[in-house]
Amino acid sequence: MSEAQPYVQCDEQGVMRVRHTRVMLDSIVAGFEQGHSPETIQQQYPTLSLEEVYGAITYYLAHTDEVEAYLKRQDEQWDLWRAKSMASPSPVIERLRALRKSEVRKSR
């Protein structure tokens, strides 16, 4: 019998990913919580095998408290990045906002 492989690993930034892929556990959990089947989730992430999707879901179900705490930390990180980007947007974003504002004025 082969040795069990971990289906979820943390990368160097502390992001939980499915095995050695770039697919975040967040994505698998979101699909699962939305009621998608493992087969549907696998179709959305073709780099994953069906076994890896099932393994990631099993990991989530077996470590719900840990994963929920991780997801909360991820949400907090996104909120910080969003606030930072709103406080000092790049010149490209500023230009796009100005263009949008001028288009709205023209349409009135």
Backbone as ProteinMPNN parsed JSONL, in Angstrom:
{"seq_chain_A": "MSEAQPYVQCDEQGVMRVRHTRVMLDSIVAGFEQGHSPETIQQQYPTLSLEEVYGAITYYLAHTDEVEAYLKRQDEQWDLWRAKSMASPSPVIERLRALRKSEVRKSR", "coords_chain_A": {"N_chain_A": [[0.839, -1.173, 0.0], [0.525, 2.245, -0.779], [2.059, 5.188, 0.65], [0.185, 7.692, 2.323], [-0.427, 10.823, 0.832], [-0.021, 14.291, 1.515], [-2.675, 16.485, 0.872], [-3.013, 19.165, 1.075], [-0.976, 21.969, 1.394], [1.045, 24.483, 2.932], [2.356, 27.357, 1.394], [5.394, 29.342, 0.964], [4.514, 31.884, 1.69], [2.537, 31.38, 3.444], [0.137, 30.625, 2.38], [-2.499, 28.418, 1.852], [-2.393, 25.728, -0.271], [-3.36, 23.423, -2.866], [-1.723, 20.501, -2.851], [1.208, 20.49, -4.742], [0.539, 22.588, -6.348], [-0.578, 25.752, -7.777], [-3.094, 26.287, -7.054], [-5.332, 27.636, -4.83], [-6.482, 26.642, -1.609], [-8.636, 28.056, -0.747], [-10.21, 28.497, -3.038], [-11.176, 25.945, -3.649], [-12.659, 25.371, -1.343], [-14.558, 27.442, -1.47], [-15.987, 26.743, -3.816], [-16.981, 24.242, -2.992], [-18.568, 24.994, -0.771], [-20.473, 26.433, -2.133], [-21.936, 24.487, -3.183], [-21.019, 23.018, -5.33], [-20.106, 20.068, -7.054], [-17.365, 17.769, -6.482], [-16.461, 16.927, -8.984], [-17.275, 19.004, -10.689], [-15.792, 21.108, -9.61], [-13.248, 20.161, -10.177], [-13.287, 20.355, -12.955], [-13.19, 23.092, -13.21], [-10.633, 23.604, -12.395], [-8.416, 22.348, -14.074], [-5.774, 21.535, -13.712], [-5.746, 20.074, -11.463], [-6.199, 16.8, -10.165], [-9.031, 14.626, -9.846], [-8.825, 13.17, -7.52], [-7.165, 14.872, -6.004], [-8.874, 17.056, -5.609], [-10.95, 15.868, -4.097], [-9.328, 15.134, -1.939], [-8.523, 17.665, -0.959], [-10.995, 18.696, -0.168], [-11.661, 16.819, 1.789], [-9.595, 17.342, 3.588], [-10.337, 19.946, 4.358], [-12.831, 19.399, 5.626], [-11.949, 17.821, 7.741], [-10.377, 19.545, 9.155], [-11.771, 21.854, 9.903], [-11.977, 24.085, 11.738], [-9.335, 25.096, 11.752], [-9.014, 25.721, 9.011], [-11.075, 27.582, 8.653], [-10.16, 29.652, 10.329], [-7.83, 30.303, 8.93], [-9.004, 31.185, 6.501], [-10.31, 33.442, 7.423], [-8.1, 35.016, 8.152], [-7.038, 35.355, 5.595], [-9.078, 36.875, 4.389], [-8.825, 39.209, 5.919], [-6.273, 40.011, 5.107], [-6.771, 40.569, 2.381], [-8.537, 42.708, 2.713], [-6.79, 44.601, 3.85], [-4.957, 44.972, 1.701], [-6.729, 45.943, -0.226], [-7.58, 48.364, 0.959], [-5.111, 49.678, 1.056], [-4.543, 49.908, -1.677], [-6.633, 51.537, -2.473], [-6.053, 53.841, -1.074], [-3.665, 54.745, -2.174], [-3.724, 54.737, -5.234], [-2.502, 53.387, -8.341], [-1.023, 55.237, -11.085], [-2.263, 54.423, -13.44], [-4.75, 53.424, -12.61], [-5.82, 55.769, -11.538], [-6.04, 57.29, -13.889], [-7.89, 55.73, -15.344], [-10.12, 55.969, -13.675], [-10.575, 58.719, -13.911], [-11.227, 58.875, -16.63], [-13.556, 57.345, -16.646], [-15.18, 58.915, -15.011], [-15.421, 61.208, -16.596], [-16.814, 60.121, -18.749], [-19.234, 59.481, -17.567], [-20.177, 62.031, -16.972], [-20.541, 63.019, -19.559], [-22.621, 61.452, -20.463], [-24.833, 62.386, -19.173]], "CA_chain_A": [[0.0, 0.0, 0.0], [1.34, 3.448, -0.853], [1.943, 6.126, 1.763], [-0.757, 8.785, 2.07], [0.185, 12.091, 0.481], [-0.807, 15.438, 1.974], [-3.35, 17.154, -0.235], [-2.957, 20.608, 1.29], [0.296, 22.417, 1.943], [1.228, 25.934, 2.995], [3.526, 27.808, 0.663], [6.303, 30.19, 1.738], [3.771, 33.05, 2.173], [1.499, 30.923, 4.365], [-1.102, 30.383, 1.64], [-2.806, 26.993, 1.726], [-2.562, 25.338, -1.675], [-3.564, 21.995, -3.111], [-0.455, 19.811, -3.134], [2.298, 21.311, -5.273], [-0.021, 23.433, -7.402], [-0.835, 27.143, -7.403], [-4.522, 26.39, -6.736], [-5.517, 27.921, -3.412], [-7.543, 25.901, -0.933], [-9.769, 28.988, -0.701], [-11.035, 28.277, -4.228], [-11.847, 24.652, -3.52], [-13.649, 25.521, -0.272], [-15.642, 28.297, -1.977], [-16.807, 25.923, -4.714], [-17.655, 23.228, -2.186], [-19.617, 25.648, 0.015], [-21.517, 26.862, -3.062], [-22.684, 23.298, -3.57], [-20.47, 22.368, -6.518], [-19.577, 18.725, -6.848], [-15.928, 17.678, -6.72], [-16.234, 16.812, -10.434], [-17.408, 20.347, -11.253], [-14.627, 21.867, -9.151], [-12.092, 19.67, -10.941], [-13.386, 20.924, -14.301], [-12.78, 24.492, -13.109], [-9.194, 23.603, -12.144], [-7.954, 21.126, -14.762], [-4.452, 21.086, -13.26], [-5.966, 19.17, -10.341], [-6.875, 15.527, -10.408], [-10.228, 14.463, -9.025], [-8.327, 12.738, -6.22], [-6.676, 16.049, -5.276], [-10.046, 17.834, -5.197], [-11.532, 15.143, -2.968], [-8.384, 15.236, -0.827], [-8.598, 19.014, -0.404], [-12.288, 18.796, 0.532], [-11.528, 15.999, 2.987], [-8.748, 18.107, 4.509], [-11.179, 21.024, 4.888], [-13.817, 18.833, 6.557], [-11.25, 17.287, 8.912], [-9.679, 20.644, 9.834], [-12.655, 23.001, 9.664], [-11.614, 25.245, 12.56], [-8.06, 25.61, 11.249], [-9.225, 26.321, 7.69], [-11.901, 28.787, 8.832], [-9.265, 30.687, 10.861], [-6.992, 30.688, 7.794], [-9.814, 31.97, 5.567], [-10.524, 34.74, 8.06], [-6.838, 35.765, 7.984], [-6.935, 35.717, 4.177], [-10.003, 37.993, 4.182], [-8.217, 40.394, 6.53], [-5.176, 40.435, 4.218], [-7.37, 41.2, 1.201], [-9.058, 44.012, 3.133], [-5.641, 45.499, 3.977], [-4.462, 45.293, 0.361], [-7.742, 46.775, -0.88], [-7.49, 49.696, 1.561], [-3.843, 50.26, 0.615], [-4.633, 50.272, -3.092], [-7.569, 52.665, -2.581], [-5.392, 55.013, -0.505], [-2.633, 55.229, -3.103], [-3.875, 54.003, -6.492], [-1.473, 53.581, -9.357], [-1.401, 56.236, -12.089], [-3.175, 53.81, -14.417], [-6.071, 53.4, -11.974], [-6.292, 57.16, -11.475], [-6.428, 57.682, -15.254], [-9.13, 55.022, -15.669], [-11.201, 56.598, -12.907], [-10.848, 60.024, -14.522], [-11.94, 58.608, -17.886], [-14.908, 56.894, -16.3], [-15.903, 60.075, -14.493], [-15.75, 62.084, -17.73], [-17.849, 59.438, -19.538], [-20.498, 59.614, -16.829], [-20.618, 63.421, -17.16], [-20.992, 63.176, -20.95], [-23.88, 60.732, -20.682], [-25.938, 63.07, -18.467]], "C_chain_A": [[0.889, 1.242, 0.0], [1.072, 4.356, 0.345], [1.014, 7.271, 1.384], [0.003, 10.082, 1.826], [-0.655, 13.234, 1.035], [-1.414, 16.151, 0.766], [-3.327, 18.663, -0.109], [-1.631, 20.943, 1.947], [0.308, 23.941, 1.975], [2.477, 26.302, 2.198], [4.348, 28.756, 1.539], [5.641, 31.476, 2.262], [2.651, 32.661, 3.147], [0.156, 30.688, 3.708], [-1.303, 28.876, 1.505], [-3.126, 26.681, 0.269], [-2.754, 23.827, -1.771], [-2.253, 21.418, -3.622], [0.613, 20.765, -3.608], [1.801, 22.207, -6.404], [-0.14, 24.868, -6.905], [-2.3, 27.345, -7.016], [-4.676, 26.543, -5.224], [-6.662, 27.086, -2.843], [-8.805, 26.749, -0.854], [-10.744, 28.715, -1.849], [-11.821, 26.983, -4.142], [-12.96, 24.754, -2.476], [-14.83, 26.355, -0.756], [-16.565, 27.502, -2.896], [-17.616, 24.882, -3.957], [-18.81, 23.839, -1.4], [-20.755, 26.178, -0.853], [-22.317, 25.678, -3.592], [-22.187, 22.61, -4.826], [-19.941, 20.986, -6.163], [-18.066, 18.741, -7.048], [-15.6, 17.593, -8.217], [-16.315, 18.183, -11.109], [-16.214, 21.209, -10.859], [-13.398, 21.455, -9.943], [-12.112, 20.219, -12.364], [-12.951, 22.376, -14.306], [-11.271, 24.629, -12.922], [-8.581, 22.353, -12.765], [-6.541, 20.683, -14.387], [-4.56, 20.127, -12.081], [-6.598, 17.874, -10.809], [-8.12, 15.487, -9.52], [-9.836, 14.016, -7.617], [-7.857, 13.927, -5.385], [-7.833, 16.922, -4.791], [-10.706, 17.165, -3.995], [-10.629, 15.244, -1.736], [-8.428, 16.598, -0.159], [-9.9, 19.212, 0.37], [-12.244, 17.998, 1.837], [-10.684, 16.716, 4.033], [-9.569, 19.212, 5.161], [-12.155, 20.49, 5.934], [-13.171, 18.311, 7.84], [-10.582, 18.375, 9.751], [-10.473, 21.945, 9.708], [-12.245, 24.235, 10.459], [-10.334, 25.909, 12.057], [-8.253, 26.334, 9.909], [-10.066, 27.587, 7.803], [-11.062, 29.938, 9.385], [-8.347, 31.203, 9.753], [-7.774, 31.577, 6.823], [-10.107, 33.359, 6.13], [-9.272, 35.608, 7.921], [-6.673, 36.219, 6.539], [-7.848, 36.906, 3.861], [-9.43, 39.29, 4.737], [-7.077, 40.924, 5.674], [-5.719, 41.147, 2.979], [-7.91, 42.585, 1.543], [-7.927, 45.028, 3.276], [-5.107, 45.927, 2.614], [-5.439, 46.209, -0.382], [-7.671, 48.21, -0.361], [-6.214, 50.401, 1.111], [-3.929, 50.716, -0.838], [-5.597, 51.437, -3.311], [-6.904, 53.95, -2.093], [-4.34, 55.596, -1.449], [-2.707, 54.435, -4.411], [-2.751, 54.319, -7.475], [-1.94, 54.644, -10.351], [-2.381, 55.68, -13.127], [-4.598, 53.805, -13.86], [-6.642, 54.812, -11.909], [-6.777, 57.634, -12.84], [-7.738, 57.006, -15.659], [-10.321, 55.619, -14.919], [-11.584, 57.954, -13.502], [-11.615, 59.848, -15.832], [-13.383, 58.197, -17.612], [-15.772, 58.068, -15.836], [-16.318, 61.003, -15.637], [-16.823, 61.455, -18.618], [-19.217, 59.563, -18.876], [-21.045, 61.023, -17.015], [-21.176, 63.629, -18.57], [-22.357, 62.536, -21.181], [-25.074, 61.396, -19.998], [-26.538, 64.117, -19.295]], "O_chain_A": [[1.897, 1.283, 0.705], [0.01, 4.3, 0.965], [1.053, 7.763, 0.256], [0.962, 10.394, 2.532], [-1.884, 13.152, 1.026], [-0.737, 16.386, -0.235], [-3.592, 19.371, -1.081], [-1.213, 20.304, 2.913], [-0.331, 24.6, 1.155], [3.515, 25.651, 2.309], [4.036, 28.95, 2.713], [6.162, 32.093, 3.191], [1.907, 33.523, 3.616], [-0.859, 30.564, 4.394], [-0.396, 28.151, 1.095], [-4.008, 27.288, -0.337], [-2.364, 23.069, -0.883], [-1.749, 21.8, -4.679], [0.896, 21.758, -2.937], [2.56, 22.543, -7.313], [0.162, 25.16, -5.748], [-2.703, 28.461, -6.685], [-4.22, 25.705, -4.446], [-7.673, 26.857, -3.507], [-9.916, 26.22, -0.889], [-11.959, 28.703, -1.648], [-12.993, 26.93, -4.517], [-14.072, 24.278, -2.701], [-15.981, 26.014, -0.483], [-17.787, 27.578, -2.768], [-18.793, 24.668, -4.245], [-19.904, 23.276, -1.362], [-21.875, 26.354, -0.372], [-23.263, 25.853, -4.36], [-22.854, 21.714, -5.344], [-19.39, 20.781, -5.082], [-17.541, 19.633, -7.714], [-14.582, 18.123, -8.662], [-15.518, 18.489, -11.997], [-15.684, 21.954, -11.684], [-12.597, 22.302, -10.337], [-11.056, 20.518, -12.921], [-12.399, 22.852, -15.298], [-10.697, 25.665, -13.258], [-8.261, 21.401, -12.053], [-6.147, 19.564, -14.713], [-3.593, 19.448, -11.734], [-7.421, 17.855, -11.725], [-8.226, 16.242, -8.554], [-10.449, 14.437, -6.636], [-8.123, 13.981, -4.184], [-7.781, 17.465, -3.687], [-10.987, 17.82, -2.992], [-11.116, 15.42, -0.619], [-8.378, 16.689, 1.067], [-9.906, 19.825, 1.438], [-12.738, 18.457, 2.868], [-11.01, 16.702, 5.22], [-9.508, 19.397, 6.377], [-12.287, 21.07, 7.012], [-13.784, 18.357, 8.906], [-10.259, 18.154, 10.918], [-9.907, 23.005, 9.439], [-12.174, 25.328, 9.898], [-10.26, 27.133, 11.951], [-7.719, 27.423, 9.702], [-9.792, 28.569, 7.113], [-11.23, 31.081, 8.959], [-8.114, 32.407, 9.651], [-7.265, 32.605, 6.374], [-10.146, 34.337, 5.384], [-9.369, 36.795, 7.61], [-6.221, 37.336, 6.283], [-7.447, 37.831, 3.155], [-9.535, 40.342, 4.107], [-6.921, 42.135, 5.525], [-5.203, 42.188, 2.574], [-7.762, 43.524, 0.762], [-8.076, 46.182, 2.874], [-4.836, 47.107, 2.394], [-5.025, 47.136, -1.079], [-7.697, 49.16, -1.145], [-6.238, 51.596, 0.817], [-3.44, 51.791, -1.184], [-5.405, 52.236, -4.228], [-7.159, 55.026, -2.634], [-4.157, 56.812, -1.504], [-1.869, 53.572, -4.669], [-2.14, 55.387, -7.428], [-3.137, 54.919, -10.442], [-3.234, 56.412, -13.629], [-5.544, 54.148, -14.57], [-7.82, 55.02, -12.197], [-7.806, 58.303, -12.938], [-8.603, 57.647, -16.254], [-11.407, 55.753, -15.481], [-12.764, 58.295, -13.587], [-12.552, 60.598, -16.107], [-14.31, 58.657, -18.279], [-16.935, 58.194, -16.218], [-17.433, 61.522, -15.646], [-17.652, 62.169, -19.182], [-20.232, 59.731, -19.553], [-22.25, 61.197, -17.198], [-22.168, 64.335, -18.75], [-23.15, 63.016, -21.992], [-26.215, 60.996, -20.229], [-27.474, 64.788, -18.861]]}, "name": "protein", "num_of_chains": 1, "seq": "MSEAQPYVQCDEQGVMRVRHTRVMLDSIVAGFEQGHSPETIQQQYPTLSLEEVYGAITYYLAHTDEVEAYLKRQDEQWDLWRAKSMASPSPVIERLRALRKSEVRKSR"}
